[in-house]
Amino acid sequence: MVLRSKTAGLTAMAATGLLLAGCAAIPKAAAPPPAPAPSPTAATPPPPAPAPTQGWDDRALDRGAWRYDAGSRSAIFAPSAGAAPLLTMACSGGAIRMTAALDGAVALRTSAATDQVRFDGGTAIVPSRDIRLDRIAFSRGRFALEAANGRALTLPVQSEIGRVIEDCR
């Protein structure tokens, strides 16, 4: 009987323990985080800055084509066949004679540098070994001559230029 009452007591305690263990509290869902405070309405963005004026390397090329004249050892850029040339580069002794409707100090712009060339009465004489001629011949696709009065030529770089320079050296 004592044994039975001890066993019954242990069984009752085990059953009570199991019952208590099965009574676990169900966790409640956590409260959602508070909504972020509404941000103030963004002000209208400022208008875009005006586009910068096109640089010489963004301007359209002057219309025309280069041709080489072996008899006069010259490269001529003209708008069309028979039209007055915009620029002539001719070998004259040990120099290149550049002829154009430009006068005074003219900026020579190439992909390598900006230099000055002096045109007097529409003609500039540049020694055949002058670095400015190499800069023209090797400029990336174009070069420009810009006079102080606003007159400008933007011309393509083609093989005729290099040929007249090499013929003169």
C-alpha positions in Angstrom: 0.0 0.0 0.0 2.8 2.4 0.8 4.3 1.5 -2.5 1.1 2.0 -4.2 0.5 5.4 -2.7 4.0 6.4 -3.6 3.6 5.3 -7.2 0.2 7.0 -7.3 1.7 10.2 -5.9 4.5 10.1 -8.4 2.1 9.5 -11.2 0.0 12.4 -10.1 3.0 14.7 -9.9 4.2 13.6 -13.3 0.8 14.2 -14.8 0.6 17.6 -13.2 4.0 18.5 -14.5 3.0 17.4 -18.0 -0.1 19.4 -17.8 1.8 22.5 -16.6 4.4 22.0 -19.3 1.7 21.8 -22.0 0.2 25.1 -20.8 2.7 27.4 -22.5 1.7 30.9 -23.2 1.2 31.7 -26.9 3.3 34.6 -27.9 1.4 37.6 -29.2 2.5 39.2 -32.4 4.8 42.2 -31.9 3.3 45.5 -32.6 4.3 46.8 -36.0 6.9 49.5 -36.0 5.6 53.0 -36.1 5.0 54.4 -39.6 7.8 56.8 -40.6 6.9 60.4 -40.3 5.8 61.8 -43.7 8.7 63.5 -45.4 8.1 67.1 -46.5 7.3 67.4 -50.2 10.4 67.9 -52.2 10.7 71.3 -53.7 10.6 71.6 -57.4 14.1 71.0 -58.7 15.8 74.1 -60.2 15.7 74.3 -64.0 18.7 72.7 -65.7 21.7 74.9 -66.4 21.8 76.2 -70.0 23.9 74.0 -72.3 27.4 75.4 -72.8 28.2 76.9 -76.1 29.6 74.3 -78.5 33.3 74.0 -78.5 35.3 73.8 -81.8 35.4 70.1 -81.6 31.6 69.8 -81.4 30.8 72.2 -84.3 29.7 70.9 -87.6 32.5 70.6 -90.2 32.6 73.1 -93.0 31.1 71.5 -96.1 33.5 70.5 -98.8 36.3 68.1 -99.6 40.1 68.0 -99.7 41.9 67.4 -102.9 45.7 67.1 -103.6 47.3 68.8 -106.5 50.7 67.1 -107.2 51.7 69.8 -109.8 51.5 72.6 -107.3 52.2 70.4 -104.3 49.1 71.7 -102.5 46.1 70.5 -100.5 43.0 72.4 -101.2 39.7 72.4 -99.2 36.8 73.7 -101.3 33.0 73.5 -100.8 32.6 72.0 -104.3 34.6 71.5 -107.5 35.3 74.9 -109.1 34.4 76.9 -106.0 36.9 79.2 -104.3 38.8 77.2 -101.7 38.3 77.8 -98.0 41.8 76.8 -97.2 44.9 76.0 -99.3 48.0 74.5 -97.9 50.9 74.7 -100.5 54.5 73.9 -100.3 56.5 77.0 -100.9 60.3 76.4 -100.6 60.9 75.1 -97.1 57.5 76.2 -95.7 53.8 75.6 -96.0 51.8 78.6 -97.3 48.3 78.6 -95.8 45.8 80.8 -97.7 42.3 81.5 -96.3 39.9 84.4 -95.9 41.4 85.1 -92.4 43.6 87.9 -91.1 45.6 88.7 -88.0 46.3 86.4 -85.1 44.3 83.2 -85.7 43.8 80.4 -83.2 44.8 77.0 -84.5 42.8 74.4 -82.6 43.7 70.7 -82.8 43.1 67.8 -80.5 46.7 68.2 -79.2 46.8 71.9 -78.5 45.7 75.4 -79.3 48.4 77.5 -81.1 48.5 80.8 -82.9 49.1 81.4 -86.6 49.6 84.9 -88.0 47.7 85.5 -91.3 48.7 88.7 -93.2 46.4 89.5 -96.1 44.9 86.0 -96.0 48.3 84.2 -96.0 50.3 82.5 -93.3 53.8 81.0 -93.7 54.6 78.1 -91.5 58.1 76.4 -91.6 57.8 72.8 -93.0 59.1 71.3 -89.8 56.9 73.3 -87.4 55.1 71.2 -84.8 51.8 73.0 -85.6 51.7 71.3 -89.0 52.1 67.9 -87.3 49.3 68.8 -84.9 47.0 69.5 -87.8 47.9 66.3 -89.6 47.5 64.1 -86.5 44.5 65.9 -85.0 41.6 63.6 -84.2 39.3 64.0 -87.1 39.2 67.8 -87.3 41.0 71.1 -86.7 39.9 74.7 -86.6 41.2 78.1 -87.5 39.4 80.9 -85.6 40.0 84.6 -86.3 39.4 87.3 -83.6 36.6 88.7 -85.8 34.6 85.5 -85.3 35.4 84.0 -88.7 36.1 80.3 -88.2 36.9 77.3 -90.3 36.3 73.8 -88.9 37.8 71.3 -91.3 38.2 67.5 -91.5 41.7 66.0 -91.2 42.5 63.9 -94.2 45.5 62.4 -95.9 46.0 65.3 -98.3 47.2 67.4 -95.5 49.9 65.0 -94.4 50.9 64.5 -98.0 51.6 68.2 -98.7 53.5 68.5 -95.4 55.7 65.4 -96.2 56.3 66.7 -99.8 57.6 69.9 -98.3 60.0 68.3 -95.9 
